[in-house]
Amino acid sequence: MSSTFPPLRWDVFCRVIDNLGDVGVCWRLSRALAARGQQVRLWMDQTEALRWMAPGALEGHWPGITVLPWNDEGDGAPPYGQLPRSDVWIEAFGCEPPQPFIAQQRALWPADQAPVWINLEYLSAESYVERTHGLPSPLMNGAGRGWTRWFFYPGFTPCTGGLLREADLLQRLDGFDAQAWRQTAAPAAAAVTTGRWFSLFCYEPPGLPWLLEQLHSAPDAVLCVTPGRAQAAVAQWLGSRPWPSAWPVRPWVDQPRFDEMLWACDLNVVRGEDSLVRALWAGQAFVWHIYPQHDGAHHAKLDAFLDWLDAPPDLRAFHAFWNGSGGEPPPDLSAARLQDWAEVARAARRRLLAQTDLTTQLLAFVAEKR
Ligand SMILES: Cc1cn([C@H]2C[C@H](O)[C@@H](COP(=O)(O)OP(=O)(O)O[C@H]3O[C@@H](C)[C@H](O)[C@@H](O)[C@H]3O)O2)c(=O)[nH]c1=O
């Protein structure tokens, strides 16, 4: 896609706290920027997940993107020592670029100029997001003293930074053949059922035993289990019982293949923030296992999201139940109910499609601040 924004040099900083979301969001953003003609240096302190999420990324096979090791110690030595100046810095989730990097870059800027420095924040539908999106935060300390960092909040409404959405997303969705995917992904299961397909990407949600109980006794349900914690949680629930043949365990796959699993299933169990966004784009029924926070802040975040989603009472109650904050499971997970919930997701998707995507907003924001 041709870009109306001039090509700039970007540094994206990703510090992996836990799980896969930090890598997932930073990689999607880097790809989106590169697709708009931008040059990206992606700094990461843990890169193992990129091997399957974005094969070839570490080997430099993605035009426009260079993945580099995060080095807190650097002290002006390589890798920071010889870097050319960059125009935009993105620190994901407030991870703070390393001081040696800031010092090295500062020396390359005239006293009255600076890079556009952005803190890409967590995704939330809470009202503070609209109030704080785009606000400046002057730096008081460290090598960046006197410079400004800007808050950029992703979000679900026009007054926020929007969501990551590839330019060809709808075209790919339109051309997607769910039956063909099912036959390739789980041929044995596809051969015996034309029923409901579920995908499971979760931590250990309180509602999981209930779901597994439902599906274990259902002759027409396929459950695509993702590797890692979801698979471990299912194994623990099964105990000594054999693994059901209709519950295929998926391999780790790259992001486009992960997205396709969500397009192909009738109900997607998702977690974190990137897979939630992908569930919305999929336009199928979903239940979100929100990343739990120790202070319980995730309950308000979940409520705000369900409000924005216009979730009907049964879907709201299911989310509360799923996340262990009261609520009840639905009386069933019939095809008709899943269809109703898919309509909710599609209505939300229509609202989102009428808004500007995150990358375009970010490019415009940077153009305005330079
Ligand atoms: C299972 C699987 C996942 N993925 C990708 C999709 C997503 O980009 C990524 C998962 O990211 P999330 O959905 O965000 O879930 P997560 O739970 O892994 O990440 C979380 O990390 C915490 C630190 C954050 O605070 C949370 O908000 C959240 O982002 O993994 C694949 O590409 N292939 C796969 O096979």
The ligand as an ORCA input file, in Angstrom:
! r2SCAN-3c Opt
* xyz 0 1
  C      -1.006    -19.336     20.561
  C      -0.417    -18.334     19.612
  C      -0.399    -16.973     19.911
  N       0.101    -16.082     19.029
  C       0.177    -14.647     19.337
  C      -1.084    -13.869     19.112
  C      -0.805    -12.646     19.982
  O      -0.057    -11.717     19.222
  C       0.039    -13.182     21.127
  C      -0.729    -13.293     22.426
  O      -0.888    -12.040     22.981
  P      -2.140    -11.628     23.882
  O      -3.370    -12.040     23.246
  O      -2.004    -10.174     24.176
  O      -2.014    -12.512     25.204
  P      -0.922    -12.725     26.342
  O      -1.683    -13.130     27.500
  O       0.088    -13.679     25.885
  O      -0.257    -11.312     26.619
  C      -0.512    -10.521     27.768
  O       0.725    -10.079     28.222
  C       0.636     -9.231     29.350
  C       2.021     -8.850     29.761
  C      -0.215     -8.027     29.030
  O      -0.314     -7.206     30.119
  C      -1.571     -8.499     28.630
  O      -2.404     -7.415     28.347
  C      -1.436     -9.388     27.427
  O      -1.018     -8.631     26.323
  O       0.489    -14.468     20.713
  C       0.603    -16.501     17.796
  O       1.058    -15.679     16.987
  N       0.603    -17.839     17.507
  C       0.122    -18.771     18.370
  O       0.174    -19.987     18.046
*
